[in-house]
Amino acid sequence: MGEHFGGCLCCGLRYRVTAAPLWVTACFCRFCQRATGAKGMVEPIFDLPAFAMTRGTPRRYVHVSGGSGKQVFVHFCATCGTKTHLTFERWPDRLGVYCGTFDDPGWFEFTPENSRYIFLDEATRGTLVPPGFPTFARHAAMPDGAALEPEVLSEVLHIR
């Protein structure tokens, strides 16, 4: 697996991960749309000890999730504004990385076996979801953490 590095636009923040993601989430909720300025976000999730800042100290914005009612902590560079990672009240032992901040944003696997698409009921027109991946209209788990049953598509879903 090795180490993988990333950081912000100005390089004031740098980080390292030392493990493969536990899973990868492609999220299309309004929070992720606003946070990225895109249709959604690809977010590999790691155990907290697999992640370390190697340069700089991020600022932190606290946001209450409309979906779970729990706090989400957005970590970002105070100089250039790049969001690098998220930590969660709901999962205090895990964190998510904004995949585009990795030096190589494609280093990890993104397969039906380790990934899922969530908040498809908020996805924008033109969003495509490949067949075979677990999908969820909203969250993949109940607020208490109980897993929900995914729908696995047999053909491409094109949000219109």
Beta strands, then each sheet from edge to edge (+ up, - down):
strand 1: 4-7
strand 2: 14-17
strand 3: 23-27
strand 4: 41-47
strand 5: 51-55
strand 6: 59-64
strand 7: 71-76
strand 8: 83-88
strand 9: 94-97
strand 10: 115-118
strand 11: 128-129
strand 12: 134-135
strand 13: 151-152
strand 14: 157-158
sheet 1: 1+ 2- 5+
sheet 2: 6+ 7- 8+ 9- 4+ 3- 10-
sheet 3: 11+ 14-
sheet 4: 12+ 13-
end
